[in-house]
Amino acid sequence: MGKTRREIIMDKMDAIENALRRCEEHFVDILSLMDGVNNRPVQLVAMTATLVKEVREHVEKMREEFGW
C-alpha cells in the first residue's frame, strides 16, 4: 500500500530538517578549525551557517503551523 500525500510530505520535511541539521554540524566543525574572526573565509562560513540555521527554524515553524 502506498503512502498518503501527507506521509510523503512529512518524510520530505524530515529529510530536509535532517540535512539542515547535518549542515549546521559541519559548519560548526569548520568554524572550530579556522582561526580569527576577521578572516574572510570564516565570515563566509559563519554567514552560510546562519542562513542554514534560519532555514531550519523556518522549516520547524512550518511544521508547527501545518501540524506536520
C-alpha positions in Angstrom: 0.0 0.0 0.0 1.3 3.4 -1.0 1.9 6.4 1.3 -0.6 9.2 1.6 0.3 12.6 0.3 0.6 13.8 3.9 3.1 11.0 4.8 5.2 11.8 1.7 5.3 15.5 2.7 6.2 14.6 6.2 9.0 12.3 5.0 10.4 15.1 2.8 10.2 17.6 5.6 12.1 15.2 7.9 14.7 14.7 5.2 15.2 18.5 4.8 15.4 19.1 8.5 18.0 16.3 8.9 20.1 17.6 6.1 20.0 21.1 7.5 21.0 19.8 11.0 23.9 18.0 9.4 24.9 21.2 7.6 24.9 23.1 10.9 27.1 20.5 12.5 29.6 20.6 9.6 29.7 24.4 9.7 30.4 24.3 13.5 33.3 21.8 12.7 34.7 24.1 10.0 34.5 27.2 12.2 36.2 25.4 15.0 39.2 24.6 12.7 39.5 28.2 11.4 41.4 31.0 13.2 40.3 34.6 13.6 37.0 36.3 13.1 38.4 38.9 10.7 39.3 36.2 8.2 37.0 36.4 5.1 36.5 32.7 4.7 35.5 32.5 8.4 32.9 35.3 7.8 31.5 33.5 4.7 31.2 30.2 6.5 29.5 32.0 9.5 27.0 33.7 7.2 26.2 30.5 5.5 25.8 28.7 8.8 23.4 31.5 9.9 21.4 31.1 6.7 21.1 27.3 7.2 20.0 27.8 10.8 17.4 30.3 9.7 16.0 28.0 7.0 15.9 25.1 9.5 14.0 27.3 12.0 11.6 28.3 9.2 11.0 24.6 8.4 10.3 23.9 12.1 7.8 26.8 12.2 6.1 25.5 9.1 5.8 22.1 10.7 4.2 23.6 13.7 1.8 25.8 11.7 0.6 23.0 9.4 0.7 20.2 12.0 3.3 18.2 10.1 
